Amino acid sequence: MEKILANHEWFHPISRDVLLEDEFESQILAHAPDIFPGYRAVPFKQTVSSPEFGNAQPDFLIFEANFRAWWVIEVEMSRHSLSTHVEPQVAALSHGKFNKQHILRVASAFETADEAERAQALMASVQANVLVIVDSECEDWRDTLKQYDASLITVKPYQSRQGKFLFRQIGMVPGQGSSVLSSIQIRRDTTRAIIIDNRAALPFEQGQEVELLLESTPTRWRCHFLAGTLMLFCLEDRFPIDSAAGTYVLVRLQSGEYSVEKQVARIIGRQS
C-alpha cells in the first residue's frame, strides 16, 4: 500500500473517485503560495468568452511577483473526460477575453494602487496561458493540451487519519521556461521607437540600455518611461523591425535573455 510518512504521521493517497472537485480546488488554492513560489494567487470565478470556443470559468489566476506573467489555473480531476470536458474548457480559456470589468475586479484584489495598475497593464497586454492541475498523472492529456499552449502538472493529494492534507507535485510550474511578457506597438510617428504595453515587463531604469534579440541577432535599445508608458528607442544604425510584417511580442527566454518575436496564433480549430 502506498503511503507517505511526514512529521510522524502517515498520509494515504485519496482515491480519485472519492475526492470532491470543490474540496481539491480549495486545497490547491489554500496551498498556492507553496505550489507557485513567486506568484500571487487571485480567486476568479467569472465567465470569460472566446469567439472560437465559447465560454468557460477559470478556477483562479496567478500573477508573477513583478507582474511579468500571469496564468489561468484550471483544476481538473483525472476521472473527467479529456475530449468532452477538459479540452473544451482549456480551449475556451486559452482564447478567453478578459473584459474591462474582469480586469477591474482582479485589480481590486491587490493591496496597493501600484500593484493594481500593474496587474491591469499585464492583463490588457498579454494573453494568459493556461495551467491545468490534475489530481493524478494523466500524461495522455499533455499533447492535446499543448495545442492550446496549456501546461499540465500533477498535484497528487494524500490525507492523514486526522484529516490533514499532504501533496506530491509532479511537473514544472510556471516561470521555468520561456514566457511572453508583453505585446509591442511600433510607433508610426517615429521610426526609432517601440512601446512595450506591459510596463513591468523589463526590470530596467530610465535611460538604461537593454539588449533584445531579433531572429537571434542582438540589438541595443534605451529605456524611456513616460506617464506610465515604457518606450524603447533603437540605438542601432538601422531600425530592425518591419512594421508591416505582423504583430510582435516581447519574450523572456529560458536563458534569461529578452527577444522580440512575431506573435504566433494559437490553435484556431479543434483537431479531430
C-alpha positions in Angstrom: 0.0 0.0 0.0 1.3 3.4 -0.9 1.7 5.9 1.9 4.0 8.8 3.0 5.4 9.5 6.4 5.7 13.2 7.3 6.1 14.7 10.8 5.4 11.4 12.4 2.1 10.9 10.6 1.2 8.6 7.8 -0.6 10.1 4.8 -2.5 7.8 2.4 -3.5 8.6 -1.2 -7.0 9.7 -1.7 -9.0 7.7 -4.3 -9.8 9.7 -7.4 -13.4 8.5 -7.1 -13.7 9.8 -3.5 -12.1 13.2 -3.6 -14.6 16.0 -4.3 -13.5 18.5 -7.0 -14.5 21.5 -4.9 -12.5 20.3 -2.0 -9.5 19.6 -4.1 -9.7 23.0 -5.7 -10.0 24.8 -2.3 -6.9 22.9 -1.0 -4.9 23.8 -4.1 -5.9 27.5 -3.7 -5.0 27.4 0.0 -1.6 26.0 -0.7 -1.0 28.2 -3.8 2.0 30.1 -2.2 3.9 26.8 -1.8 2.8 25.4 -5.2 3.6 28.6 -7.1 6.5 30.3 -5.3 7.0 33.8 -6.6 3.4 34.1 -7.7 0.3 35.7 -6.2 -3.0 33.7 -6.4 -6.2 35.6 -7.0 -9.6 33.8 -6.8 -11.6 34.3 -10.0 -14.9 32.6 -10.9 -16.2 34.9 -13.6 -17.2 33.6 -17.1 -14.9 34.6 -19.9 -15.8 34.2 -23.6 -13.8 33.3 -26.7 -15.2 33.7 -30.2 -14.0 30.3 -31.3 -14.7 28.0 -28.3 -17.5 29.5 -26.2 -17.5 30.3 -22.5 -15.6 29.0 -19.5 -14.8 29.8 -15.9 -11.3 29.7 -14.5 -10.7 28.4 -11.0 -8.2 31.1 -10.1 -5.4 33.2 -11.5 -1.8 33.6 -10.6 0.4 36.7 -11.1 4.2 36.7 -11.1 5.5 38.9 -8.3 6.9 41.5 -10.7 3.8 41.4 -13.0 5.7 40.0 -16.0 3.5 36.9 -16.4 0.1 35.6 -15.4 -1.7 32.3 -15.8 -5.2 31.0 -15.7 -5.5 27.9 -13.5 -7.9 25.1 -14.2 -8.2 22.4 -11.5 -9.3 19.1 -13.0 -10.0 15.6 -11.8 -8.3 12.7 -13.6 -11.7 10.9 -13.8 -13.0 13.6 -16.2 -13.2 13.0 -19.9 -10.4 14.7 -21.8 -12.4 15.2 -25.1 -15.8 16.2 -23.7 -14.8 18.1 -20.5 -11.2 19.1 -20.1 -10.3 20.0 -23.7 -13.3 22.3 -24.3 -12.6 24.1 -21.0 -8.9 24.6 -21.9 -9.7 25.7 -25.5 -12.1 28.4 -24.3 -9.8 29.6 -21.5 -6.7 29.8 -23.8 -8.6 32.2 -26.1 -10.7 33.8 -23.4 -11.2 37.5 -23.4 -11.0 39.3 -20.1 -13.1 42.4 -20.4 -12.7 45.7 -18.6 -15.0 44.6 -15.7 -13.0 41.4 -15.3 -9.7 43.3 -15.1 -11.0 45.9 -12.6 -12.4 43.1 -10.4 -9.0 41.3 -10.4 -7.1 44.6 -9.8 -9.2 45.2 -6.7 -7.7 42.1 -5.1 -4.3 43.9 -4.8 -3.4 46.0 -1.8 -1.8 49.0 -3.4 -2.7 51.2 -6.3 0.7 50.4 -8.0 0.0 46.7 -7.9 -3.5 47.2 -9.2 -2.2 49.3 -12.1 0.5 46.8 -13.0 -2.0 43.9 -12.9 -4.3 45.8 -15.2 -1.5 46.6 -17.7 -0.4 43.0 -17.7 -3.9 41.6 -18.3 -4.6 44.1 -21.1 -1.3 43.4 -23.0 -0.7 39.7 -22.6 -3.0 36.8 -23.3 -2.8 34.5 -20.2 -1.5 30.9 -20.6 -3.4 28.1 -19.1 -2.1 25.7 -16.4 -4.1 22.5 -15.7 -3.7 20.9 -12.3 -4.9 17.3 -12.1 -5.1 15.0 -9.0 -3.4 12.0 -10.7 -0.9 11.6 -13.6 -2.6 12.0 -17.0 0.3 12.0 -19.4 -2.0 11.2 -22.3 -3.6 14.7 -21.8 -0.3 16.6 -22.4 -0.1 16.6 -26.2 -3.8 17.6 -26.6 -3.4 20.5 -24.1 -0.2 21.7 -25.7 -2.2 22.6 -28.9 -3.6 25.4 -26.8 -0.3 26.5 -25.2 -1.6 24.9 -22.0 0.7 23.2 -19.5 -0.1 20.3 -17.2 1.1 19.4 -13.7 0.0 16.7 -11.2 -0.6 17.6 -7.6 -1.5 14.3 -6.0 -3.3 14.6 -2.7 -2.8 12.5 0.4 -4.6 12.7 3.7 -3.9 11.5 7.3 -6.3 9.9 9.7 -6.6 13.3 11.4 -7.8 14.9 8.1 -4.6 16.8 7.3 -3.6 17.1 3.6 -0.2 16.5 2.0 0.6 16.9 -1.7 3.2 15.4 -4.1 3.8 17.6 -7.1 4.9 16.2 -10.5 5.8 18.5 -13.3 7.1 22.0 -13.9 5.4 25.1 -12.5 5.1 28.4 -14.5 8.2 30.5 -14.8 10.7 27.7 -15.5 10.5 28.2 -19.3 10.1 30.9 -21.9 7.2 33.3 -21.4 5.5 36.1 -23.3 5.9 39.4 -21.3 4.1 41.9 -23.4 2.6 42.9 -26.7 4.5 45.6 -28.6 3.4 48.6 -30.5 5.6 50.1 -33.3 5.4 53.9 -33.2 4.3 55.2 -36.7 5.2 58.8 -35.8 8.8 57.8 -35.3 10.9 55.1 -36.9 13.2 54.8 -33.9 11.0 53.5 -31.0 8.6 50.8 -29.9 6.1 50.8 -27.0 6.1 47.9 -24.5 2.4 47.7 -23.5 3.2 46.0 -20.1 5.5 48.5 -18.4 6.6 45.9 -15.8 7.9 43.6 -18.5 11.5 44.8 -18.2 13.3 45.3 -14.9 15.3 48.4 -16.0 15.5 52.0 -15.1 15.1 55.3 -17.0 17.9 55.6 -19.6 19.3 52.1 -19.1 20.3 50.2 -22.2 18.8 46.8 -22.9 19.7 44.1 -25.4 16.9 42.4 -27.3 17.3 39.5 -29.7 15.7 39.7 -33.1 15.9 36.5 -35.1 18.8 35.5 -32.7 20.7 38.8 -33.5 21.4 41.1 -30.5 20.1 44.7 -30.9 20.6 47.6 -28.5 17.8 49.8 -27.1 17.4 52.5 -24.4 14.5 52.6 -21.9 12.4 55.7 -21.6 9.4 55.8 -19.1 6.8 58.5 -19.8 3.5 58.8 -18.0 3.1 55.1 -17.3 4.4 54.1 -20.7 7.6 52.2 -21.5 9.3 53.1 -24.8 12.4 51.6 -26.2 14.5 53.7 -28.5 16.6 51.9 -31.0 20.4 52.5 -30.8 21.2 50.7 -34.0 22.0 52.5 -37.2 19.0 50.9 -38.9 15.6 50.3 -37.3 15.5 46.4 -37.2 11.7 45.8 -37.1 9.4 45.8 -40.1 6.1 47.3 -39.0 4.3 45.7 -41.9 5.5 42.2 -41.1 2.9 41.4 -38.4 2.3 41.7 -34.7 5.2 41.4 -32.3 5.6 40.4 -28.6 8.4 40.6 -26.1 9.5 37.2 -24.8 11.8 36.2 -22.0 13.8 33.1 -23.0 14.8 30.2 -20.8 18.4 31.6 -20.9 17.1 34.8 -19.3 17.6 36.8 -22.5 14.9 39.0 -24.0 13.6 38.5 -27.6 11.3 40.3 -29.9 9.3 37.8 -31.9 6.4 37.7 -34.3 3.2 36.7 -32.4 2.1 33.2 -33.3 -1.6 32.5 -33.3 -2.8 29.7 -31.0 -4.7 26.8 -32.5 -8.0 28.1 -34.0 -9.7 24.8 -34.6 -10.0 21.7 -32.5 -8.3 18.7 -34.1 -10.4 15.6 -34.6 
